[in-house]
Amino acid sequence: MVGPTSFGYQNLGFGGGGAGLPPYLGAATSADLLWHIKNYEFGTSNATVSGGFNVNGVTLAMEGLKVEGDTTISGDTNVGSGTADSLGTAVRYEGNLTVNASQTLSVSARKRGLYLFVDGNLTVNGTISMVNRGADGQAEQAVQINDGAGIYRTAGTTTIATAGSAAGGASGNTGVDGSNTTTGLTAGGGGAGGNGCTSGGSGASGSSFTGGSGGGGHGRSNYGCGSSGGAAGTLGNAGGAGGNGHNANWSQSAGGSGGTGNPGGSAGTGYQSSSSNGYAGQDGTGGLLVIYASGNLTVASGATISTSGRQGSTGDLPACGGNCDSGGGGSSGGGILVAICGGTYSNSGTVTSAGGAQSGAGSACSSCYGRAGGSGGLLAAGGYLR
């Protein structure tokens, strides 16, 4: 019988001690992310990793836990702490993991990524989601998911890494789609706000941890715009606040709707009454999700893995009447999604990092829709883990 202090989980063939690789040398040792998550001595209760993980020379703030034995998610489950934005959340499942139909596995608050390692088969009959969980305003940090070479490699021969975000949509444009290049996966940019009387606000770029926020919509008037109509909206920061809707100041005019972000932008005010105000922006951007499974990864029919962005608020203002519809809020970008396994990858459901869809516009201003967010980079495949 082996002593627990001499032969931990990492030395029994599951991680660093297997396949001739050295034992785990600690969170401060520079290595790819998978190496750390496979081997770090997590407890069975969530806790912050002291000093964070040294991921290829970058310190990644992290919390996490391990779950022993085969696990079935039979009710909606949020992992990690309620601390928003400043930490990533890692969970190591030491056995097979099944997410039952109609159940969702996510995080408790906005996070700098959700990282799952399943030492066995992962079967998704329900949902794994980082929708509306992109971190707010965090500085960009590249995350090396696996290095593909060197003594600390833990997966395949292909380097997989995140590399920031695509650009937000300039006025009148959708957010730019992220890159799917394995060495430079990027999140999607936020969409521009809808053009009401004039151009809506531009969308913002995000970071590795979030899609970009949407720009604010511009208001609309039947009597001209006027030079003092106000800015269409301010840009959100990386995963930050959506653009504010434009405040109208002409008779029979409507305010623009706020862009989607963390939080959504404020509603623009109409000239006559609250019925001519735009809508406040939606909260939420697509977050980063990384899934590793040493065995097979199966996504069943009707099941979903998603890092999608969120749709912007509509510019359709029915209470105001059909002639004062205004610019809708821009939608947020999709986050990066990586789902790789050592066995067979099978997808009969939906695996998506799409940006939020364009927002609605009233019939009196059919071009006033808020622009869609860009899709985040996506890699889902088998045969990567050793």
Long-range contacts (C-beta under 8 A, 24 or more apart in sequence): 8-41, 9-39, 9-41, 9-66, 9-94, 10-38, 10-39, 10-41, 14-38, 14-94, 14-119, 15-39, 15-154, 19-386, 21-151, 21-152, 21-154, 22-151, 27-51, 27-52, 27-53, 27-54, 28-54, 29-54, 29-152, 30-54, 30-55, 30-56, 30-57, 30-152, 31-55, 31-56, 31-147, 31-152, 32-56, 32-144, 32-145, 32-146, 32-147, 32-152, 32-153, 32-154, 32-155, 33-60, 33-115, 33-143, 33-144, 33-145, 33-146, 33-290, 34-117, 34-145, 34-146, 34-154, 34-155, 34-292, 34-385, 35-152, 35-153, 35-154, 36-90, 37-64, 37-90, 37-92, 37-115, 37-117, 37-292, 38-92, 38-117, 38-119, 38-154, 38-292, 40-64, 40-90, 40-92, 42-66, 42-90, 42-92, 44-68, 46-79, 46-80, 46-81, 46-89, 48-87, 55-143, 55-144, 56-142, 56-144, 56-147, 56-161, 58-141, 58-142, 58-143, 58-144, 60-88, 60-112, 60-141, 60-143, 61-86, 61-87, 61-88, 61-112, 62-87, 62-88, 62-89, 62-90, 62-115, 63-87, 63-88, 63-89, 63-90, 64-89, 64-90, 64-91, 64-92, 64-115, 65-91, 65-92, 66-91, 66-92, 66-93, 66-94, 67-91, 67-92, 67-93, 67-94, 67-95, 68-94, 68-95, 69-94, 69-95, 70-95, 70-96, 70-97, 70-98, 70-120, 71-95, 71-96, 71-97, 71-98, 72-97, 72-98, 72-99, 72-100, 73-97, 73-98, 73-99, 73-100, 73-103, 73-105, 73-126, 74-100, 74-103, 75-103, 76-103, 76-104, 76-106, 77-103, 77-104, 77-105, 77-106, 78-106, 78-107, 78-108, 79-105, 79-106, 79-107, 79-108, 79-114, 80-107, 80-108, 80-109, 80-111, 80-114, 81-108, 81-109, 82-108, 82-109, 83-109, 84-109, 84-110, 84-111, 84-135, 84-136, 85-109, 85-110, 85-111, 85-112, 85-135, 85-136, 85-137, 85-138, 86-112, 86-135, 86-138, 87-111, 87-112, 88-112, 88-113, 88-114, 88-115, 88-209, 88-288, 89-113, 89-114, 89-115, 90-114, 90-115, 90-116, 90-117, 91-115, 91-116, 91-117, 92-117, 92-119, 93-117, 93-118, 93-119, 93-120, 94-119, 95-119, 95-120, 96-120, 96-121, 96-122, 96-123, 96-295, 97-121, 97-122, 97-123, 97-293, 98-122, 98-123, 98-125, 99-123, 99-124, 99-125, 99-126, 99-127, 99-128, 99-303, 100-125, 100-126, 101-125, 101-126, 101-300, 101-302, 101-303, 102-126, 103-127, 104-128, 104-129, 105-129, 106-130, 106-131, 106-133, 107-133, 107-287, 109-133, 110-134, 110-135, 110-136, 110-262, 110-287, 111-135, 111-209, 111-287, 112-138, 112-141, 112-209, 112-288, 113-143, 113-208, 113-209, 113-287, 113-288, 113-289, 113-290, 114-287, 114-288, 114-289, 114-290, 115-290, 115-292, 116-290, 116-291, 116-292, 117-292, 117-293, 117-294, 118-291, 118-292, 118-293, 118-294, 118-295, 119-294, 120-293, 120-294, 120-295, 121-293, 121-295, 121-296, 121-297, 121-298, 121-343, 122-291, 122-293, 122-295, 122-296, 122-297, 122-298, 122-341, 123-296, 123-298, 123-300, 124-297, 124-298, 124-299, 124-300, 124-303, 124-304, 124-305, 124-349, 125-300, 125-302, 125-303, 126-303, 126-304, 127-303, 127-304, 127-305, 127-306, 128-289, 128-291, 128-304, 128-305, 128-306, 129-289, 129-304, 129-305, 129-306, 129-307, 130-286, 130-287, 130-288, 130-289, 130-306, 130-307, 130-335, 130-337, 131-284, 131-286, 131-287, 131-306, 131-307, 131-308, 131-310, 132-283, 132-284, 132-285, 132-286, 132-287, 132-310, 133-284, 133-286, 133-287, 134-187, 134-206, 134-209, 134-210, 134-211, 134-239, 134-262, 134-284, 134-285, 134-286, 134-287, 134-288, 134-332, 134-335, 135-207, 135-209, 135-210, 135-239, 135-287, 136-210, 136-239, 136-240, 136-262, 137-237, 137-238, 137-239, 137-240, 137-262, 138-207, 138-209, 138-210, 138-238, 138-239, 139-207, 139-238, 140-164, 140-165, 140-207, 140-208, 140-238, 141-207, 141-208, 141-209, 142-208, 143-208, 143-288, 143-290, 145-290, 145-338, 146-384, 154-385, 154-386, 155-292, 155-340, 155-384, 155-385, 155-386, 156-383, 156-384, 156-385, 156-386, 158-182, 158-384, 159-183, 160-185, 160-338, 160-340, 160-379, 160-384, 161-185, 162-186, 162-208, 162-288, 162-336, 162-377, 163-208, 164-205, 164-206, 164-207, 164-208, 165-189, 165-205, 165-206, 165-207, 165-208, 165-210, 165-211, 165-212, 165-238, 165-333, 166-205, 166-212, 166-333, 166-374, 167-205, 167-212, 168-192, 168-202, 168-203, 168-204, 168-205, 168-212, 168-213, 168-215, 168-235, 168-333, 169-202, 169-203, 169-215, 169-330, 169-371, 169-374, 170-202, 171-195, 171-199, 171-200, 171-201, 171-202, 171-215, 171-232, 172-199, 172-200, 172-371, 173-203, 173-371, 174-355, 174-358, 174-371, 174-372, 174-373, 174-374, 175-203, 175-211, 175-212, 175-214, 175-309, 175-330, 175-331, 175-333, 175-355, 175-371, 175-372, 175-373, 175-374, 176-374, 177-355, 177-374, 177-375, 178-333, 178-334, 178-336, 178-353, 178-374, 178-375, 178-376, 178-377, 179-377, 180-377, 180-378, 180-379, 181-377, 182-379, 184-377, 185-336, 185-338, 185-376, 185-377, 185-378, 185-379, 186-336, 186-376, 186-377, 187-211, 187-212, 187-286, 187-288, 187-333, 187-334, 187-335, 187-336, 187-376, 187-377, 188-212, 188-286, 188-309, 188-333, 188-334, 188-335, 188-353, 188-355, 188-373, 188-374, 188-375, 188-376, 189-333, 189-373, 189-374, 190-214, 190-215, 190-236, 190-242, 190-259, 190-260, 190-261, 190-285, 190-309, 190-330, 190-331, 190-332, 190-333, 190-373, 190-374, 191-215, 191-259, 191-312, 191-330, 191-331, 191-332, 191-333, 191-355, 191-356, 191-358, 191-370, 191-371, 191-372, 191-373, 191-374, 192-330, 192-370, 192-371, 193-217, 193-218, 193-232, 193-233, 193-243, 193-245, 193-256, 193-257, 193-259, 193-312, 193-327, 193-328, 193-329, 193-330, 193-370, 193-371, 194-218, 194-256, 194-257, 194-312, 194-315, 194-326, 194-327, 194-328, 194-329, 194-330, 194-359, 194-361, 194-367, 194-368, 194-369, 194-370, 194-371, 195-327, 195-367, 195-368, 196-220, 196-246, 196-254, 196-256, 196-315, 196-326, 196-327, 196-365, 196-368, 197-221, 197-224, 197-225, 197-229, 197-246, 197-248, 197-253, 198-225, 198-229, 198-232, 199-232, 200-232, 200-233, 200-243, 200-246, 200-256, 200-327, 200-330, 200-370, 200-371, 201-231, 201-232, 201-233, 201-234, 201-235, 201-243, 201-244, 201-259, 201-330, 202-235, 202-243, 203-235, 203-236, 203-243, 203-259, 203-330, 203-333, 203-371, 203-373, 204-235, 204-236, 204-237, 204-238, 204-240, 204-261, 205-238, 206-238, 206-239, 206-285, 206-333, 206-335, 207-238, 207-239, 208-288, 208-336, 209-239, 209-287, 209-288, 209-335, 210-238, 210-239, 210-262, 210-285, 210-286, 210-287, 210-288, 210-333, 210-335, 211-239, 211-285, 211-286, 211-307, 211-309, 211-332, 211-333, 211-334, 211-335, 211-355, 211-373, 211-374, 211-376, 212-236, 212-238, 212-239, 212-285, 212-332, 212-333, 212-373, 212-374, 213-237, 213-239, 213-240, 213-241, 213-242, 213-243, 213-259, 213-260, 213-261, 213-262, 213-285, 213-330, 213-332, 213-333, 214-242, 214-243, 214-259, 214-260, 214-261, 214-265, 214-281, 214-312, 214-329, 214-330, 214-331, 214-332, 214-356, 214-370, 214-371, 214-373, 215-242, 215-243, 215-259, 215-329, 215-330, 215-370, 215-371, 216-242, 216-243, 216-244, 216-245, 216-246, 216-256, 216-257, 216-258, 216-259, 216-265, 216-268, 216-281, 216-327, 216-329, 216-330, 217-245, 217-246, 217-256, 217-257, 217-258, 217-259, 217-268, 217-278, 217-312, 217-313, 217-315, 217-326, 217-327, 217-328, 217-329, 217-330, 217-359, 217-368, 217-370, 218-245, 218-246, 218-256, 218-326, 218-327, 219-245, 219-246, 219-247, 219-248, 219-253, 219-254, 219-255, 219-256, 219-268, 219-270, 219-278, 219-326, 219-327, 220-248, 220-253, 220-254, 220-256, 220-315, 220-324, 220-325, 220-326, 220-327, 220-364, 220-365, 220-368, 221-248, 221-250, 221-251, 221-252, 221-253, 221-254, 221-271, 221-324, 222-252, 222-253, 222-323, 222-324, 223-250, 223-251, 223-252, 223-253, 224-250, 225-250, 226-250, 230-268, 232-256, 232-327, 233-258, 233-259, 233-265, 234-265, 236-261, 236-262, 236-265, 239-285, 241-265, 242-281, 242-282, 242-312, 242-329, 242-330, 242-332, 243-281, 243-329, 243-330, 244-268, 245-278, 245-279, 245-281, 245-326, 245-327, 245-329, 246-278, 246-326, 246-327, 248-276, 248-326, 252-323, 252-324, 253-324, 254-278, 254-315, 254-317, 254-320, 254-324, 254-325, 254-326, 255-326, 256-315, 256-326, 256-327, 256-328, 256-329, 257-281, 257-312, 257-313, 257-314, 257-315, 257-326, 257-327, 257-328, 257-329, 257-359, 257-370, 258-313, 258-329, 259-312, 259-329, 259-330, 259-331, 259-332, 259-370, 260-284, 260-285, 260-309, 260-310, 260-311, 260-312, 260-313, 260-329, 260-330, 260-331, 260-332, 260-356, 260-373, 261-285, 261-332, 264-313, 264-329, 265-329, 268-326, 270-317, 270-320, 270-324, 275-317, 275-319, 275-320, 276-317, 276-320, 276-324, 277-317, 278-313, 278-315, 278-317, 278-326, 278-327, 278-329, 279-313, 279-314, 279-317, 279-329, 280-313, 281-312, 281-313, 281-329, 282-310, 282-311, 282-312, 282-313, 282-329, 282-332, 283-310, 284-309, 284-310, 284-332, 285-309, 285-310, 285-332, 285-333, 285-335, 286-310, 286-332, 286-333, 286-334, 286-335, 286-353, 286-355, 286-356, 286-373, 286-376, 287-335, 288-335, 288-336, 288-337, 289-335, 289-336, 289-337, 289-338, 289-339, 290-338, 290-339, 291-338, 291-339, 291-340, 292-340, 292-341, 292-385, 293-340, 293-341, 293-342, 293-343, 293-385, 294-341, 294-342, 294-343, 294-385, 295-341, 295-342, 295-343, 296-341, 296-343, 296-344, 296-345, 296-346, 296-382, 297-339, 297-340, 297-341, 297-343, 297-344, 297-345, 297-346, 297-380, 297-382, 298-344, 298-346, 299-346, 299-347, 299-348, 299-349, 299-350, 299-351, 300-348, 300-349, 301-348, 301-349, 302-349, 303-348, 303-349, 303-350, 304-349, 304-350, 304-351, 304-352, 305-337, 305-339, 305-349, 305-350, 305-351, 305-352, 305-380, 306-337, 306-350, 306-351, 306-352, 306-353, 307-334, 307-335, 307-336, 307-337, 307-352, 307-353, 307-376, 308-334, 308-335, 308-352, 308-353, 308-354, 308-355, 308-356, 309-333, 309-334, 309-335, 309-354, 309-355, 309-356, 309-373, 309-374, 309-376, 310-356, 310-373, 311-356, 311-357, 311-358, 311-359, 312-356, 312-358, 312-359, 312-370, 312-371, 313-359, 313-370, 314-359, 314-360, 314-361, 314-362, 314-370, 315-359, 315-360, 315-361, 315-362, 315-365, 315-368, 315-369, 315-370, 316-360, 316-361, 316-362, 316-363, 317-362, 318-362, 322-362, 322-363, 322-364, 323-364, 324-364, 325-361, 325-362, 325-363, 325-364, 325-365, 325-368, 326-362, 326-365, 326-368, 327-361, 327-365, 327-368, 327-370, 328-358, 328-359, 328-360, 328-361, 328-368, 328-369, 328-370, 329-359, 329-370, 330-359, 330-370, 330-371, 330-373, 331-355, 331-356, 331-357, 331-358, 331-359, 331-370, 331-371, 331-372, 331-373, 332-356, 332-373, 333-373, 333-374, 333-375, 333-376, 334-373, 334-374, 334-375, 334-376, 335-376, 336-376, 336-377, 336-378, 337-376, 337-377, 337-378, 337-379, 337-380, 338-378, 338-379, 338-380, 339-379, 339-380, 339-381, 340-379, 340-380, 340-381, 340-382, 340-384, 340-385, 341-381, 341-382, 341-383, 341-384, 341-385, 342-382, 342-383, 342-384, 342-385, 342-386, 343-382, 343-383, 344-382, 345-380, 345-381, 345-382, 345-383, 347-380, 351-378, 351-380, 352-378, 353-377, 353-378
